[in-house]
Amino acid sequence: MASSEEDGTNGGASEASEEKEATGRRRRLGFLATAWLTFYNIAMTAGWLVLAIAMVRFYMEKGTHRGLYKSIQKTLKFFQTFALLEIVHCLIGIVPTSVLVTGVQVSSRIFMVWLVTHSIKPVQNEESVVLFLVSWTVTEITRYSFYTFSLLDHLPYFIKWARYNFFIILYPVGVAGELLTIYAALPYVKKTGMFSIRLPNKYNVSFDYYYFLLITMASYIPLFPQLYFHMLRQRRKVLHGEVIIEKDD
């Protein structure tokens, strides 16, 4: 799910619920790995800050959201695609996080950027696009700042607080924006048949992108509550020191 705020699926560090774990984690990673992850998180923080500033400037100058996506799309595409490195970090073991979970989170963002908003131009001026753009931007600035300071062993309490509180609003807003954007794309996809493969063909295979989008929307129903309540449990553990016992499925 593209707007997920789950803990531990980042490209910069493992789950960091306790600041005192940072030193031991860094020793395990090694100097080069820690240096690279620190650079990566600083770069991503800066990138999303640039995106945020560009969005604010556009709205102040134009007074409308129309044309916003077009004005920031290159920056958005670059930094969101750059996040594919987070899967590599898991694969090579410098971040002890599930490759599958990280892959789903990153690929869902890539899907929204390239296969929905970029490819289906009629939806680019939808208000729902602004919803997920604002949610993603604030989320990522907070998230990458959190991991940067954690790696440097100097995590300000406000960053920690923001990491485990902002998602309460941002996550549902982002998910709503994504779903509404996909919904707005459905008529165009159905009319044009884009990305669809019709029978007959020499491979005897068919694919309907319209129904694929419907299935994608339906997948939010089981995934959203699980990820959201997982973050709420992490919030209680980190901010209030509660011991959370996860039940096996």
Summary of the structure (lengths in Angstrom):
residues: 249
radius of gyration: 19.2
end to end distance: 20.1
largest distance: 61.3
contacts: 757
relative contact order: 0.15
helix: 71%
strand: 1%
